[in-house]
Amino acid sequence: MAWAEAEGDAMRRVISGAGAVALRLGVALGLGVAVPAVAADPPAAGADVEALARAAQNPVAAMVSLPFQNNTNLNYGPRGHTQNVLNIQPVTPLSLSPDWNLINRIVLPVVAQPGLSPGQGSTFGTGPAVVSFFASPVQPVRGLILGAGPVVQAPTTSDAALGSNRWGAGPTAVGLTMQGPWVMGALVNNIWSFDGGPRNRFNTMTLQPFVNYNFKDGTYLVSAPILTSNWEAPTGNRWLVPAGGGVGRIFKLGGQPINASLSGYYNMVHPDIGPRWTVRAQVQFMFPK
């Protein structure tokens, strides 16, 4: 992507910060979550849609799944165009012992980015991949479903306009509880860059609180805003704070369990180039044991 000489460094800092934050979420590990009664017990292959709905949306459920989460960011950039981020998010569990599981979650964003200044064309490619490892007790701890571990950001960026080309790492954790049809919790991580010089460095936090209400037919209501902070940016450009929600449903297509959801979020606080609205659509293929 061609950058104007006078604004090149400034715009790169904004993109590697606020832009990278927007890319990561969903990075934000594909959540918008409802959960099962026990943290990591996977549903059986013939489980009903209510059990599948809860397991499918549990960040530390011991079930293989393949979510595709699409985030359409409206009024993005100084010219108010549309950015689209498709997150490919495979989840694979590993049993460490009778008491512990390790849940591996990968998020690879595929990005269609509009030009950010006159004369710049759009850019299409991959952003930085984020890999999270959650060590999770098989059974809840005092009624809480927990998971924690490291998160790594890999430089899979195909173009400088789509995020940082540096390695990063940090901690991640999730905690949630279920009270009848209600599921409430939060996921958080912070990633610091650790290789290369000052250019393209990053220090970003992702926080996703979630509240779900599950119906017995597999339908659910969800509010799972993804808050991000770019600690390297000036104070007025650090935060993205959305509010909103949506609806989802579990169904089977030819015997294949699928979780589909649609939600919308208004960004009450956003960086100068950040989107005003985000429309999130997800289709998740589930493979219960």
Secondary structure as UniProt FT lines:
FT   HELIX           5..7
FT   HELIX           8..14
FT   HELIX           15..19
FT   HELIX           20..27
FT   HELIX           28..30
FT   TURN            45..46
FT   HELIX           49..56
FT   TURN            59..60
FT   STRAND          64..76
FT   TURN            77..80
FT   STRAND          81..88
FT   STRAND          91..95
FT   STRAND          100..113
FT   TURN            118..119
FT   STRAND          123..126
FT   STRAND          129..137
FT   TURN            142..143
FT   STRAND          144..154
FT   HELIX           160..162
FT   STRAND          168..179
FT   TURN            180..181
FT   STRAND          182..193
FT   TURN            199..200
FT   STRAND          203..214
FT   TURN            216..217
FT   STRAND          219..223
FT   STRAND          227..230
FT   TURN            231..232
FT   HELIX           235..237
FT   STRAND          239..253
FT   TURN            254..255
FT   STRAND          256..269
FT   TURN            272..273
FT   STRAND          277..287
//
